[in-house]
Amino acid sequence: MNNFKPATFIKRLIPFEKIVWQQHTKLKINKPFVVSISGTSGTGKTTLAKNIYKYFKDRYKKSRVTLKESGKIYRNIAKKYGFADDLIRFSRKVSSKNMKIDELVDKTMLSYSYNLRYSKGKFRKLNYKYMIAVGRLANLVCGKNAKLRIFLIADVNEIAKRLSKDKKREEYGLPVDTIKNSIVKRDMEDLKRYEKVYGIKNYILESMKTSNVVIDTTYLSKKETLGITKKYIDFAIKGKISRMVGKKNAKKILKKMYLHIL
């Protein structure tokens, strides 16, 4: 039990991770091959995650594959508080005043990266071969357990235009400037929230620094983004991805595309 080495990049989660690691070691569970996806608002994180999930299911037909979304974990918690149909109200009335809810989302995600399900203070053994983790903090939470950490970026103006034309989105038909202002506001609120919860001054900058791959989806189709990602997945499976490409260029990219974040 003395060989514990933290995988997560979030210091405040390390004490909890040690408990997860002890359960993982005790039950002799194999870790899944984890691909984590983070990114700013509207960059296509969930869409890419779902496409990777389908890719793994088709390629590895006899292996168990799972997709874990921090958004779904959050929604499940909201249901328990009686806010199943009103996440905005849940955020304002409950989670914004209770940092433990954010921590619970991330503790649950971290447990999944060890092939464990965490619920009501207890752990249950899982048996997945491949896991796709997606969320604002997925790269930081899963950390080194994720063999491939992807960060998506896109020009805010183009994101707003894209969302305005997407009939499946609630932003459909809204003025582009209105959507852009909403994206900027959400990014700023997230920055403040995660600084409050974890003491991370700029979670976006830190997520980029710890990513293996940073993809600009501004002018890429869903198919093109998946095509690029599949190549990196193949490299990661072969153990050929190790360096973190976001480390040196993170600030440069943010200065160019996300001035409101710095």
N, C-alpha and C positions, 0 to 999 in steps of 0.2 A: 504493500500500500504506500510505499515511499517513492514510487516511480512516477507520481503524478506530474504532468507538465500541462499547463493550461493551453487549450486550443483557442478559446474565445479571445477576442481583442478588446473586450470590455472588462476592465478591471473589477468593477463592482459585481460582476457575475461569477468571478473565479471561486469564491467560497461555495456557491451553489454548484458550480461545475465539478468541484472536487467530490461532492456527494454523488453526483451523476456518474462520475468516473468510477467511484467505488462500487456502485450498483452494476455498472457495465462490466467491471473486472470480476466481480463476484458471480455474475450470471454467465460469464464467458461468451459475450455477444460479439459478433463481428460488426464493425462499423459499416454503414452503407457508403457507396461512392457518392459524395455530395457535390452538387453544383448549386452555388448560391447566386442569386441575382438581386442587385440593389440598383437604385437610380433615382433621379428626381421625378417630379410629378409629370405624368403623361408621356413618358418615354417608351412605354411598351413592355414593362416588366412582366406583368401577368400574362400577356399574350405570348411572349417569348417562353415563359415558364411552361405554359400549357402545350406549346409546340414541341418543346424539349421532352416533356412527359410523353407525348405521342411518339416521338422519335425513339425514345428508349423502349417503349412498349412494343413497337414494331421491330426494333433491332434485336432486343433481348426478350423474346417471347416467353421463355421459360423462367425468367427472373421477376421477382417482385419489385415493382416501381411505385413510388409515392410522390405526390406533389403536396408540399406544405406551404400555405400562404399565411403570413402574419395577419393579413386582413380578415381571413376566415376565423383564425384563432380569436381575434379581437371581437368579431361578431358573436361567436359562441359565448364569450364572457358577457357581452351585452345582453344576450338572451337570458342568462342567469339572473341578471339584475332587473329583468322586465322591460328591456328596451330593444326587443327583437326587430322592430320596424322603424326605429328612429335613432340611428347611430350618432347623428349630429347632436341630438338632445342628450344622449348618453355621454358623449364627449364633454359637453359643456357642464352637465350637472354632476357627473360622476368621475370619469377618468382624468379630467383635467385637474381635479382636486385630490386624486389618489394615485400616487406614483407607483404603487404596488401593482396596479393593473398593467401598466407598461412592462414592468418587470416580469409579471406572470406570462405575458405574451412571449417575451424573449426567453424566459426559462423553459417554456414549453417547446419553443423552436430549438433551443440548444439541446434539450433532451432527445428530440427526434434525430439530431445529428449523431447521437450515440446509439441509435436504434432502441430508444426507450420512450414510452409514453408517460408523461407526467400529468397527473390529475389528482386534485384534492390531497396533495402532499405525498402521494404514493406513485410508484413506478411500475410499469408493466412492460415486459419484454416484447420487442417487435422483431421482425425478420425481413427487412427490406435489403435488396442488393443495391438499388439506386434511389437517390432522393434528390428532388429539386426543391430548394428553399427560396422563397421570394418574399421580399419585404424591404422597408426602408433601411432596417439595420441588419438584414440577413447576412451580409458579408462580414460585418463586425461580430455578430452573435455567433455564427458557426465557426468563424475564424479558420484555423488550420485544419479543421475537420472537413472543410470544403476544399476539394482538390482543384476546383476551378471556381474562382470568384469573379463574376462579371458585373461591371458597372455600366449602366446605360445613361447616355446624355443626349440632349437634343436642343436645338434652338427654341427658346421660349415662344417666339413669335410664330414659328412653324407648328409648334405643338398646339397653340391656340387655334390656328387655322384648321388643323387636322381634327381637333375635337369638335369644332363648330360644324364640320361636315359629316361627322360620324353619327348616324341615326341610332346607334346602340348606346350612345353616351348621353348623360343627362345635360351636357353642355350643348347638345345639338341645337343649332339655330340661333344661339346667343351671339352677340357682337364679339368679335375677336378681342378687342381691348378689354372687355369685361372678363373673358376667360383668362387672358394673360394676367390681369390684376389678381384674379382669384388664385392662379398658380403661384405667383410671387408671394401672395399673402400666406398661402399654405406652406410654402418652403420656409418662410421666415418663422411661422408658428412652430413648425417641426424643429427647426434649429434651436429655438428657445426651450421647447419641451424636453428634448434629449440632453440639453445642457443641464436642465433642472433635474432630470431623472438620473443621469449617469455622469454629469460633470464633463461631458464631451463638448468642447467649445464650438466645433463645427463638424457635425457627424458626416456631412456630405464630403468634405475635404478628407477626413480620416478614412471614410469608406473607399474613396478613390485611391488613396495611398496604399491601401491593403488589397487592392484588386489585381488579379493577374491580367485581366483584359478590360479595356475601356472601349465601348463601341458607341459611335455617334450615329444615332438612328434618324437624324433629321430628314434625310432624303432617301432612306432605305425602306423598302417594302417589308412586310412581315416575313415573306419568303426569303428575301435577301439577308435579313438579320439572322434568321435561323441558319441559313447556309454558312454564314461567317462563323456562327457559334458552333456548328457541328464540327468544323475543322479544329477548333480549340478543344472541344470535348475529346476528339480522337487523340490529340496531343496529350491531354491530361490523363486519359486512360492508360496511355503508354508511359506515363511518368515523365513527359518531356516539358512540362510547364512547372517552373519553380519561381522565377523572378517576378516581382510585382511591377508591372509596367506603369501603373498609375503614380508611383512614388515620386518620380522626378517631374512629371508633367501636370500634376493635379492643379496647382495654383495657376499655371499658365492657361490651362483649359478654362478654369473658372473665370479668370479675368476676361477671357474672350467671349464667353457665352452666358455667364451667370454673375454679373456684377453685383446683384442684390444679395448674393450668398457670402461674399467676402467682406 
